[in-house]
Amino acid sequence: MLPEPAHSHSHVHAHPPALAHHFDNLAQQSEAATLGMWVFLVTEVLFFSGLFLVYLVYRSWYPDAFAAASHELDVTLGTINTVVLITSSLTMALAVHAAQLGQRKLLMTFLVLTMLLGMTFLGIKSLEYYHKFVEHLIPGPGFVFEKEHIRHAQIFFSLYFVMTGLHALHMIIGFGIMTWMLVWAWNGTITQEYNNPIEIAGLYWHFVDIVWIFLFPLLYLIGRHAH
């Protein structure tokens, strides 16, 4: 009986728990996941670009009505929300950095801060929605506005609620992603060697923030002087 070669087990490598079976290594898996997120974000850019284009076309058709309607938005609350989201992008970037360094507690802290800032944004946005409801600025039979602009102002507020509502929906989805990342950070799935999920979550969160950076001037600032 032939003796078993001494090196028969020397090339057996431990399979990383986070490595999917159809990838050769974590680096390849990370590249594929990052590419997938970028492809998804491109489709999101196309989606929101279509909405922005519709808004700009209607704004060019009815500049006076849109300027008058824009004056009904609270610039102060919009500015506060902009600062809140920019700050959340910073905490998200710090979370990614902490993950890359393998600092689990710091990672969890920055993820929680990012979520709290996102909740603050949605709380302020909910307050704005409530004000519009009280002021009868919800498009429909009960809509109240200056008689000369009432029809076209409803177009403005319809676009306002659609665009900000979809943005808020993306933020809520972001909360789900952040919660998932928080659980993974807590149970040790996210490590210094395997931190790509945090990077991907960061890409999504930064995209949501960038969308608001475009929404804020379009809805709150541009053309207000025309009224």
PyMOL commands that set and color helices and strands:
alter all, ss='L'
color gray80, all
select helices_A, chain A and resi 26-61+63-70+75-101+104-134+147-187+196-221+224-226
alter helices_A, ss='H'
color red, helices_A
deselect
rebuild
show_as cartoon
